[in-house]
Amino acid sequence: MGLYGQRVGCLSLVCEDEKQAVVVKSQLQQIARPMYSNPPVHGALVVSTVLGNPDLKQLWLKEVKGMADRIIGMRSSLRENIEKLGSPLSWEHITNQIGMFCYSGMTLEQVDRLTNEYHIYMTRNGRISMAGVTTGNVEYLAKAINEVTKTT
């Protein structure tokens, strides 16, 4: 079971000069260190509560399976939609991979086109977050991928 950390946010400070920046940084590090050295216990308590209760554990397992099945379904749908458009490329890797992220195999230039022309965002190495692919956008994503990967 994984839980995302609770620490979020950003603190920005403007200092008069480099000397002041060094002093401020030192103070901020002293404040931050105990927070990282002594993480909150509530995450462990959540896990203990869920896994220690048979009903909650079964519900959690059912929900995890539901998420995994949805992602597997989106992988299949994305591949099928791209292939249906007649792409001459192999897209087997989409369904051969597992997990929340899919390495698409697209080039930096292709990813940039997806961003600039279709407003589809992913890491520049072509890694797609499959959690963001839905029944409502999978066809649009497939069409855009097909367009930017067409060979000339």
Disulfide bonds with the S-S distance in Angstrom:
none
